Amino acid sequence: MLPKIYRSDPDIRKHQINTLKIFNDNVVEICEGHEYQICFKSDRHELCLHISLSKEFPNEKPLLTISPPIVHPWVNADSEVTSAPGLLNFTIHSDLGRVVQAIIREFERHPPPLKNDTNITSGPGSTITSPTVPTRECERSSPSYMNNFSSPTHQRRLVFPELNKLSINELEFLNSNSDRQQEFLTDLPPIKEQNKLLDDLIAQVEELAESNLSKQEHLSEMRSEIEQKISEVTKLAFENERLHMKYQDMSDKYSPFNIKEQLRLAAEKAESECETIADSFLNGEIDVEKFVNLYTKSRSLCQARKTKEEKLSHQLESLSKAGF
């Protein structure tokens, strides 16, 4: 298993800033390591996203502001991008570059109107501002609403057609009461659909987790069996190595060339014994009868070994000429 690589906060901060430059074009560095700006086109408007990194970053979320001021569910009244999904879930393990890239792509694909163009009349002599939408349900489903932000006229009616059914008093109450906003958003069909889809996914994940847990015992048994087989294979490997070495020794010992060499040495030894026996007889150390017996036996052995050596040499030479 590879060892885990731990990074210090400065290294992670530098990595996050590098991802900002990797995944986005036209990144302008205002203050090194702290402030950056990216300008881009959104329909006919030129927008700039300002990225501010505190000293606690990446343990603290980056501050993203958009200019000029726009109307968008992800942007609050101070033009701060607060409700983008990647920003809401931002952690030390997130990629700043990808989060910013997703925000810019959202504004490019669904151009938001400027604040100066978004006074929406809901009745004679009255205007209504967009409700603050900080809820989880809105964050999950906001992309499905944003199909016509480029048209400032009757913008809320296009995004939330259910607002057309409310009276002015109900709209004012909705605008001022966060609980009513939560209830209104929860009852929206797209939100219900998204929540149902999320519940189904959670159920599938739980079912998959239970299935995996049910296989844990079987997995443990298989792991033990594999470890046992590995141990057996290791023992067999050592035994195979031992037998291979023994085979190699036997092969060298009984090879034709080694047998020929041993026959030659044995013949020389027998011939040396013959000479020793002859010297002993000449020195009077043994009688004639004993000399004849020993010398005849030793000379016969020497001659037999020489004959075998010559015959084997001839056979080996014939095999060599035949290409073996």
Phi, psi and chi 1 to 4 in degrees:
 res  aa     phi    psi   chi1   chi2   chi3   chi4
   1 MET       -  134.9 -178.8  179.8  -67.0      -
   2 LEU   -71.8  142.3  -67.5  176.1      -      -
   3 PRO   -70.9  147.4   25.5  -33.6      -      -
   4 LYS   -72.8  143.4  -67.1 -176.1  177.6  178.6
   5 ILE  -105.1  118.1  -60.5  175.3      -      -
   6 TYR  -100.2  131.8  -63.8   92.8      -      -
   7 ARG  -109.7  145.7  -67.9 -178.5  175.4  177.3
   8 SER   -79.4  164.5   61.5      -      -      -
   9 ASP   -57.8  -43.7  -74.9   -7.9      -      -
  10 PRO   -59.5  -38.0  -24.0   33.7      -      -
  11 ASP   -65.6  -42.1  -68.8  -23.2      -      -
  12 ILE   -66.3  -40.4  -62.2  176.2      -      -
  13 ARG   -60.7  -44.3 -178.0 -173.4 -178.1   97.4
  14 LYS   -64.3  -41.0 -176.6  177.0  179.5 -179.2
  15 HIS   -61.7  -41.6  170.9   72.8      -      -
  16 GLN   -62.5  -43.7  -67.4  -80.8   10.0      -
  17 ILE   -65.1  -37.4  -65.9  172.8      -      -
  18 ASN   -64.0  -38.5  -73.2  -21.4      -      -
  19 THR   -65.1  -32.0   64.4      -      -      -
  20 LEU   -60.8  -41.4  178.6   66.7      -      -
  21 LYS   -78.5  -27.1  -61.8  176.0 -179.6  178.3
  22 ILE   -74.0  -44.6  -68.9  171.3      -      -
  23 PHE   -92.6   -1.2  -67.9  104.4      -      -
  24 ASN  -136.0  146.3  -60.7  -83.8      -      -
  25 ASP   -95.6  161.8  -61.8  -33.6      -      -
  26 ASN    58.8   38.4  -54.7  -39.2      -      -
  27 VAL   -80.0  120.7  178.6      -      -      -
  28 VAL  -106.5  125.5  178.1      -      -      -
  29 GLU   -88.6  113.6 -173.7  175.5   69.1      -
  30 ILE   -87.8  -48.5  -61.1  175.2      -      -
  31 CYS  -136.6  116.7  179.4      -      -      -
  32 GLU   -54.0  124.5 -176.5  178.6    0.1      -
  33 GLY    80.6   -1.9      -      -      -      -
  34 HIS  -132.2  -43.7  -65.5  -78.6      -      -
  35 GLU  -132.7  134.7  -68.3 -173.2   29.1      -
  36 TYR  -140.6  157.9  -62.2   86.5      -      -
  37 GLN  -141.4  139.1 -178.8  173.9  -75.7      -
  38 ILE  -129.9  122.5  -57.5  174.9      -      -
  39 CYS  -104.1  142.3  -66.1      -      -      -
  40 PHE  -154.0  163.9   58.6   94.7      -      -
  41 LYS   -94.4  135.3  -68.4  -75.1  -70.0 -176.5
  42 SER  -130.4   99.5  175.5      -      -      -
  43 ASP    59.5 -121.1 -164.2   18.4      -      -
  44 ARG   -96.4    2.3   65.0 -179.7 -174.5  -83.2
  45 HIS  -102.1  148.1  -58.5  -56.8      -      -
  46 GLU  -101.4  113.6 -179.4   81.1   20.7      -
  47 LEU  -110.2  150.8  -58.5 -179.5      -      -
  48 CYS  -127.6  130.0  -72.1      -      -      -
  49 LEU  -105.1  121.0 -175.1   65.0      -      -
  50 HIS  -101.0  125.3 -173.9   84.2      -      -
  51 ILE  -110.0  121.3  -58.7  101.5      -      -
  52 SER  -118.1  126.3  179.2      -      -      -
  53 LEU  -111.9  120.7  -51.7  178.4      -      -
  54 SER   -76.5  174.7   65.4      -      -      -
  55 LYS   -66.4  -25.1  -67.5 -178.2  179.3  179.3
  56 GLU   -84.9   -8.3  -59.9  -59.7  -37.1      -
  57 PHE   -62.1  137.3  178.0   83.4      -      -
  58 PRO   -92.9    5.6   33.2  -35.2      -      -
  59 ASN   -69.9  -17.3  -65.3  -59.4      -      -
  60 GLU  -119.3  145.3 -174.9  178.8  -80.1      -
  61 LYS   -64.4  149.4  -64.4 -179.5 -178.8 -179.7
  62 PRO   -73.0  154.1   27.8  -34.4      -      -
  63 LEU   -98.9  118.1  175.8   62.9      -      -
  64 LEU  -114.4  124.5  -54.0 -178.7      -      -
  65 THR  -124.3  147.5   55.9      -      -      -
  66 ILE  -117.1  139.3 -170.2   76.1      -      -
  67 SER  -139.8  145.5   62.3      -      -      -
  68 PRO   -67.5  167.9   25.4  -34.8      -      -
  69 PRO   -58.1  138.2  -23.8   34.7      -      -
  70 ILE  -129.3  170.1   61.2  172.1      -      -
  71 VAL  -110.3  118.8  175.9      -      -      -
  72 HIS  -162.4  141.6 -167.5  -79.1      -      -
  73 PRO   -58.1  -22.4  -25.7   34.3      -      -
  74 TRP   -84.1  -11.7  -69.4    0.6      -      -
  75 VAL  -112.4  133.7 -178.8      -      -      -
  76 ASN   -89.6 -173.7   63.6   14.9      -      -
  77 ALA   -66.6  -21.1      -      -      -      -
  78 ASP   -94.0   16.3  -63.0  -36.0      -      -
  79 SER    64.5   23.5  -64.3      -      -      -
  80 GLU   -94.5  133.8  -63.4  176.6   -3.9      -
  81 VAL   -80.8  111.8 -179.3      -      -      -
  82 THR  -121.6  -23.5   57.2      -      -      -
  83 SER  -111.1   13.5  -60.0      -      -      -
  84 ALA   -66.1  135.4      -      -      -      -
  85 PRO   -52.8  -45.9  -26.8   34.4      -      -
  86 GLY   -65.5  -28.9      -      -      -      -
  87 LEU   -79.0  -37.0 -161.6   58.5      -      -
  88 LEU   -63.1  -37.6  -71.9  167.9      -      -
  89 ASN   -99.2   20.0  -56.6  -38.4      -      -
  90 PHE   -67.4  130.3 -168.0   87.4      -      -
  91 THR  -133.8 -179.5   66.8      -      -      -
  92 ILE   -65.4  -19.4 -167.3  172.5      -      -
  93 HIS   -94.2   -0.8  -57.1  -66.0      -      -
  94 SER   -75.5  167.1  -58.6      -      -      -
  95 ASP  -108.2  112.0  -82.9  -16.1      -      -
  96 LEU   -57.7  -40.8  176.0   61.7      -      -
  97 GLY   -60.8  -41.9      -      -      -      -
  98 ARG   -70.4  -37.3  -68.5 -174.5 -178.2  -85.7
  99 VAL   -62.4  -47.2  172.3      -      -      -
 100 VAL   -65.8  -39.9  171.4      -      -      -
 101 GLN   -60.3  -42.1 -177.8 -172.7   50.7      -
 102 ALA   -64.8  -38.8      -      -      -      -
 103 ILE   -65.6  -46.5  -66.9  171.4      -      -
 104 ILE   -63.3  -42.0  -67.8  175.7      -      -
 105 ARG   -63.5  -36.0  -75.8 -176.9  176.6  176.3
 106 GLU   -63.2  -44.1  171.9   61.4   27.4      -
 107 PHE   -69.5  -30.5  -67.5  158.9      -      -
 108 GLU   -75.3  -39.6  -71.5  176.1  -20.2      -
 109 ARG   -78.0  -33.1  -67.6  173.9 -179.1  174.6
 110 HIS  -125.9   78.8  -53.6   96.9      -      -
 111 PRO   -55.6  120.4  -22.9   34.1      -      -
 112 PRO   -82.0  150.5   29.8  -33.1      -      -
 113 PRO   -76.5  153.9   28.1  -34.2      -      -
 114 LEU   -73.5  153.6  -58.4 -178.3      -      -
 115 LYS   -61.2  -32.3  -91.7 -168.4  174.7 -179.1
 116 ASN   -65.9  -18.4  -63.8  -24.3      -      -
 117 ASP  -103.8   12.3  -58.1  -26.9      -      -
 118 THR  -119.5   33.4   58.0      -      -      -
 119 ASN   -78.3  116.8  -71.1  -30.4      -      -
 120 ILE  -113.9  123.0  -57.6  143.2      -      -
 121 THR   -89.6  134.2   59.7      -      -      -
 122 SER  -115.0    5.2   55.8      -      -      -
 123 GLY   176.4  173.1      -      -      -      -
 124 PRO   -63.0  123.4  -20.1   30.7      -      -
 125 GLY    73.9   13.8      -      -      -      -
 126 SER  -133.3  151.4   64.9      -      -      -
 127 THR  -128.6  159.2   61.3      -      -      -
 128 ILE  -135.5  136.3  179.5  170.7      -      -
 129 THR   -95.3  162.3   58.6      -      -      -
 130 SER   -70.3  139.9   61.9      -      -      -
 131 PRO   -71.0  148.1   23.1  -30.3      -      -
 132 THR   -70.7  135.8  -55.3      -      -      -
 133 VAL  -125.6   73.9 -158.4      -      -      -
 134 PRO   -91.1    3.6   32.3  -30.2      -      -
 135 THR   -77.1  157.2   62.1      -      -      -
 136 ARG   -63.4  -38.3 -178.2  171.1   62.1   88.4
 137 GLU   -63.4  -39.2  -71.0   81.7   -2.4      -
 138 CYS   -68.0  -38.5 -179.2      -      -      -
 139 GLU   -64.0  -36.5  -67.3  157.7    9.7      -
 140 ARG   -71.6  -32.5  -73.1 -165.5  -47.7 -139.9
 141 SER  -113.8    3.2   59.1      -      -      -
 142 SER   -56.1  -37.2   57.6      -      -      -
 143 PRO   -59.5  -27.7  -25.6   34.9      -      -
 144 SER   -73.6  -16.5   64.4      -      -      -
 145 TYR   -87.7  -20.4  -62.1  148.2      -      -
 146 MET   -95.6   73.1  -59.9  160.3   52.8      -
 147 ASN  -105.5  -20.8  -62.4  -37.6      -      -
 148 ASN  -140.5   40.7 -102.2  -37.7      -      -
 149 PHE   -66.7  -19.9  -97.0  116.5      -      -
 150 SER   -71.8  -12.9   59.3      -      -      -
 151 SER  -102.9  104.3  175.7      -      -      -
 152 PRO   -69.0  -26.6   23.5  -30.3      -      -
 153 THR   -73.5  128.1  -53.4      -      -      -
 154 HIS    54.8   41.0  -54.9  -59.0      -      -
 155 GLN   -60.9  -46.7  166.0 -163.8  -24.9      -
 156 ARG   -65.9  -30.3  -71.7  -64.4  176.7  -92.3
 157 ARG   -70.0  -29.3  -66.3  176.3 -175.1  174.0
 158 LEU   -76.5  -36.6  -68.2  173.6      -      -
 159 VAL   -80.0  -45.9  178.0      -      -      -
 160 PHE  -123.0   82.1  -60.7  113.1      -      -
 161 PRO   -62.1  -20.4   19.6  -30.5      -      -
 162 GLU   -64.5  -20.9  -69.2   79.5    2.7      -
 163 LEU   -65.1  -26.0  -68.9  174.0      -      -
 164 ASN   -63.5  -22.7  -66.6  -29.5      -      -
 165 LYS   -85.6   -7.6  -57.7  175.8 -177.5  178.8
 166 LEU   -94.4  148.9  -57.9  179.8      -      -
 167 SER   -80.5  173.3   65.0      -      -      -
 168 ILE   -62.1  -43.1  -65.0  176.4      -      -
 169 ASN   -62.2  -42.1  -68.7  -26.0      -      -
 170 GLU   -65.3  -37.1  -71.1  174.4  -29.8      -
 171 LEU   -65.8  -42.2  -70.8  172.1      -      -
 172 GLU   -64.3  -41.4  -70.4  177.1  -10.6      -
 173 PHE   -64.0  -40.8  177.8   68.8      -      -
 174 LEU   -62.4  -39.5  175.2   63.2      -      -
 175 ASN   -68.8  -28.5 -172.4   45.7      -      -
 176 SER  -101.7  -12.1   60.7      -      -      -
 177 ASN  -116.7  114.7 -170.1  -62.0      -      -
 178 SER   -68.9  -33.3   59.4      -      -      -
 179 ASP   -64.6  -39.9  -68.6  -23.5      -      -
 180 ARG   -66.1  -37.1  179.0   66.7 -176.4   97.7
 181 GLN   -62.6  -43.1  -65.9  171.4   12.9      -
 182 GLN   -60.5  -46.1  173.3   72.6   26.0      -
 183 GLU   -63.4  -42.4 -179.2 -177.3   -7.5      -
 184 PHE   -61.4  -46.1  173.8   79.0      -      -
 185 LEU   -67.5  -37.7  -68.7  170.9      -      -
 186 THR   -63.6  -32.2  -56.2      -      -      -
 187 ASP   -84.1   -5.4  -68.8  -23.0      -      -
 188 LEU   -68.0  135.1  -69.3  174.7      -      -
 189 PRO   -54.5  -44.0  -26.6   34.7      -      -
 190 PRO   -61.6  -37.4  -22.5   34.1      -      -
 191 ILE   -66.2  -44.2  -65.2  -66.2      -      -
 192 LYS   -59.5  -41.8  -70.6 -178.6  177.9  179.4
 193 GLU   -64.4  -43.5 -176.8 -180.0   -8.7      -
 194 GLN   -64.5  -41.8  -68.6  -70.0  -24.8      -
 195 ASN   -65.2  -38.8  -73.5  -20.1      -      -
 196 LYS   -64.8  -42.5 -177.3  179.8 -178.6  -58.0
 197 LEU   -62.2  -41.4  178.8   60.7      -      -
 198 LEU   -64.5  -42.7 -179.0   61.2      -      -
 199 ASP   -61.9  -40.6  -68.1  -21.7      -      -
 200 ASP   -63.1  -40.9  -68.1  -18.0      -      -
 201 LEU   -65.9  -40.0  -71.0  174.1      -      -
 202 ILE   -62.7  -42.2  -68.9  174.0      -      -
 203 ALA   -62.4  -40.8      -      -      -      -
 204 GLN   -64.9  -40.7  -68.2  177.4   12.3      -
 205 VAL   -64.6  -43.1  170.1      -      -      -
 206 GLU   -63.5  -41.0  -69.3  175.9  -10.5      -
 207 GLU   -63.4  -41.6 -177.9  179.7   -5.3      -
 208 LEU   -65.6  -39.6 -178.8   60.7      -      -
 209 ALA   -64.0  -42.9      -      -      -      -
 210 GLU   -63.6  -40.0  -68.6  175.9   -1.7      -
 211 SER   -62.4  -41.7  175.3      -      -      -
 212 ASN   -65.3  -40.4  -70.5  -21.4      -      -
 213 LEU   -65.9  -35.6  -71.5  175.0      -      -
 214 SER   -65.8  -21.8   67.2      -      -      -
 215 LYS   -93.0    1.8  -62.9  175.3 -178.4  176.4
 216 GLN   -64.8  -42.6 -175.1  172.7    1.0      -
 217 GLU   -63.2  -45.2 -176.8  177.3   -5.9      -
 218 HIS   -62.2  -38.6  179.4   61.6      -      -
 219 LEU   -64.4  -40.2 -178.0   62.5      -      -
 220 SER   -63.8  -41.7  -61.2      -      -      -
 221 GLU   -62.5  -43.7  -66.9  175.8   -3.2      -
 222 MET   -64.9  -37.4  -68.9 -176.4   65.1      -
 223 ARG   -64.2  -42.3 -176.6 -179.0  -67.7  111.7
 224 SER   -64.3  -40.8  -60.7      -      -      -
 225 GLU   -64.3  -40.6 -175.7  178.3  -11.3      -
 226 ILE   -65.0  -42.1  -70.3  173.6      -      -
 227 GLU   -62.7  -39.2  -70.4  175.4   -5.9      -
 228 GLN   -64.0  -43.3 -178.0  179.9   -3.9      -
 229 LYS   -66.4  -36.7  -71.4 -172.7  179.7  -63.5
 230 ILE   -61.8  -41.7  -70.6  175.3      -      -
 231 SER   -62.4  -42.9  177.5      -      -      -
 232 GLU   -64.2  -42.6  -66.9  175.4   -0.9      -
 233 VAL   -63.2  -37.4  168.5      -      -      -
 234 THR   -63.2  -43.6  -57.4      -      -      -
 235 LYS   -63.4  -42.5  -68.6  178.7 -178.9  178.0
 236 LEU   -63.6  -35.9  -70.6  173.8      -      -
 237 ALA   -64.3  -42.8      -      -      -      -
 238 PHE   -64.8  -42.1  -78.9  119.3      -      -
 239 GLU   -64.6  -38.6 -179.4   65.3   13.4      -
 240 ASN   -64.3  -38.5  178.0   68.3      -      -
 241 GLU   -65.7  -41.4 -177.2   67.3   20.2      -
 242 ARG   -63.2  -45.6 -174.4 -174.1   69.9   80.6
 243 LEU   -66.6  -34.3  -68.2  175.0      -      -
 244 HIS   -64.6  -41.9  177.5   72.2      -      -
 245 MET   -65.1  -39.7  -67.0  177.5   64.2      -
 246 LYS   -64.6  -41.4 -176.7  177.3  179.3 -179.8
 247 TYR   -61.8  -40.5  163.5   77.7      -      -
 248 GLN   -64.1  -41.0 -165.8   66.1   37.7      -
 249 ASP   -64.6  -45.0  -68.1  -20.2      -      -
 250 MET   -64.9  -37.7  -61.5  -69.0  -74.2      -
 251 SER   -63.8  -41.9  177.5      -      -      -
 252 ASP   -68.0  -38.4  -67.3  -19.9      -      -
 253 LYS   -66.2  -39.6 -178.2  177.7  179.9 -180.0
 254 TYR  -105.4   20.3  -67.1  104.1      -      -
 255 SER   -71.1  148.5   68.0      -      -      -
 256 PRO   -55.7  -37.6  -25.7   34.7      -      -
 257 PHE   -70.1  -37.1  -67.2   98.9      -      -
 258 ASN   -69.2  -39.1 -173.0   59.5      -      -
 259 ILE   -62.7  -41.4  -66.8  174.1      -      -
 260 LYS   -61.0  -42.7  172.9  179.0  171.8  -65.9
 261 GLU   -66.7  -40.0  180.0   64.6   18.3      -
 262 GLN   -66.5  -37.0  -66.0  -60.4  -37.9      -
 263 LEU   -62.9  -40.2  -75.8  172.3      -      -
 264 ARG   -64.0  -43.8 -176.1 -175.0   66.9   78.5
 265 LEU   -66.5  -38.4  -65.7  175.3      -      -
 266 ALA   -67.6  -37.9      -      -      -      -
 267 ALA   -64.7  -41.0      -      -      -      -
 268 GLU   -64.1  -38.9  -70.1  179.6   -5.4      -
 269 LYS   -65.8  -42.0 -178.6  179.1  178.4 -178.5
 270 ALA   -65.2  -37.2      -      -      -      -
 271 GLU   -67.8  -36.2 -172.3  171.4    3.9      -
 272 SER   -66.8  -36.6  176.3      -      -      -
 273 GLU   -65.6  -37.2  -70.9  177.8   -6.5      -
 274 CYS   -59.7  -42.6  -71.3      -      -      -
 275 GLU   -66.7  -36.8  -67.1  176.9   -3.3      -
 276 THR   -66.1  -42.4  -58.4      -      -      -
 277 ILE   -63.3  -41.0  -66.9  170.5      -      -
 278 ALA   -64.3  -41.4      -      -      -      -
 279 ASP   -63.3  -39.6  -69.3  -19.0      -      -
 280 SER   -64.5  -38.8  -63.2      -      -      -
 281 PHE   -67.0  -42.6  173.4   71.6      -      -
 282 LEU   -65.7  -29.1  -67.1  174.8      -      -
 283 ASN   -86.1    0.4  -67.3  -29.1      -      -
 284 GLY    78.3   18.3      -      -      -      -
 285 GLU   -82.3  -24.1  -63.6  175.7   -0.8      -
 286 ILE  -133.0  155.4   56.8  175.6      -      -
 287 ASP   -83.4  178.2   56.1   24.4      -      -
 288 VAL   -66.9  -45.6  174.8      -      -      -
 289 GLU   -61.0  -44.8 -175.9  178.1   -3.2      -
 290 LYS   -67.7  -37.4 -173.7  176.1 -178.1 -179.8
 291 PHE   -61.1  -44.8  163.7   72.8      -      -
 292 VAL   -62.9  -44.0  171.7      -      -      -
 293 ASN   -63.4  -49.9  -70.2  -25.7      -      -
 294 LEU   -67.8  -43.2  -68.2  176.6      -      -
 295 TYR   -67.2  -41.0 -172.4   84.0      -      -
 296 THR   -63.2  -44.0  -56.7      -      -      -
 297 LYS   -63.6  -45.5 -176.7  179.1  179.5 -179.9
 298 SER   -68.8  -39.3 -179.2      -      -      -
 299 ARG   -68.6  -37.5  175.0   56.4   64.2 -178.2
 300 SER   -63.5  -41.4  -61.8      -      -      -
 301 LEU   -65.0  -41.8 -178.4   60.9      -      -
 302 CYS   -63.5  -42.6  174.8      -      -      -
 303 GLN   -68.5  -38.5 -168.8   60.9   38.4      -
 304 ALA   -63.2  -41.8      -      -      -      -
 305 ARG   -68.0  -39.2  -71.4  174.2  177.0  172.7
 306 LYS   -64.3  -40.5  -77.4 -173.9  176.2 -178.7
 307 THR   -62.1  -44.9  -57.6      -      -      -
 308 LYS   -63.5  -40.5  -70.7 -179.6  179.7  179.0
 309 GLU   -63.4  -44.3  179.0 -162.5   -1.3      -
 310 GLU   -65.5  -39.3  -69.1  174.9   -2.3      -
 311 LYS   -66.4  -43.8 -174.3  176.2 -179.7  179.9
 312 LEU   -66.1  -38.1 -177.7   58.3      -      -
 313 SER   -62.4  -41.5  -63.0      -      -      -
 314 HIS   -64.1  -40.9  178.2   70.0      -      -
 315 GLN   -66.1  -42.9  -69.8  175.0  -16.4      -
 316 LEU   -64.9  -38.0  -68.4  175.5      -      -
 317 GLU   -66.3  -39.2 -175.5  177.0   -7.1      -
 318 SER   -65.9  -39.8  -61.8      -      -      -
 319 LEU   -65.4  -38.7  -71.1  172.1      -      -
 320 SER   -64.6  -40.7  176.8      -      -      -
 321 LYS   -67.8  -29.3  -69.8 -179.7  178.3  178.7
 322 ALA   -81.0   -4.1      -      -      -      -
 323 GLY    95.3   14.1      -      -      -      -
 324 PHE   -98.4      -  -67.4   96.6      -      -
